[in-house]
Amino acid sequence: MITMKNQTLVITILSSAFMAATALHAQNTNQQFNNAQCASKDLKDASCKIHRAANDLKDYTFEEKDAFKIKMRDDLSDVNNSLDHLNTKLEHAGTATREEAQPKIDALRTKSDQLGKKIEAIQDATASTWENVKTDSKNSYMELKGKIRRENKWLSDKFAS
């Protein structure tokens, strides 16, 4: 059952995702390379992100830890795909930008590896440690996702300059 608080949170997340997708779409349409492909892909990605944001609100119980582990593995896969995408963008950047960005991306890869270890540790969670394990995994994922988003924006800004 979704409470009023959760409904408000869902609406807020969906609204934020829509505004972010709209801003991202506008930014990408101003870029000179792959305009049509970027716009189409970004709208599809935004739709997927909105759907995932709604699913992320689910509060997994201890009995659902296997499902939570699967979800977190999927999230980690998305993170790693985003890092691969950053590396691909970096290949088209100038030498100075690559030298500045590579340590940041390496640090993100390290954080991704650490998240992978936390996800594998989900299986070892007990009923008494479940909330801490779940919260730690979610927080690590959200932190990493935010950092990747910032690095992606930074790199996009470098291309726009």
Buried (B, 14 or more C-beta within 10 A) or exposed (E): EEEEEEEEBBEEBBEEBBEBBEEBBEBBEEEEEEEEEBBEEBBEEBEEBBEBBBEBEEEBEBEBBEEBBEBBBEBBEBBBEBBEEBBEBBEEBEEEBBEBBEEBBEEBBEBBEEBBEBBEBBEEBEEEEBEEBBEBBBEBBEEBBEBBEEBBEBBBEBBEE
